[in-house]
């Protein structure tokens, strides 16, 4: 949700007390604008996680899984760039 503007897909609960930091859209935009490779890195991480969450991921070969991650990564790049107008 932070990097694509889409509805979040997970809920996180802390086991222990912790401090949280809120990162707004504008400051994060500045970071992404200054680091274009960060968009690619984030999109790849998001794609890997999404692929592993998909029900059929465990039935894919390593090569098929990597292809799926690459396709999803390109989709995430587009969504991140659109959301941050990069």
Order of alpha helices (4+ residues) and beta strands (2+ residues): alpha-alpha-alpha
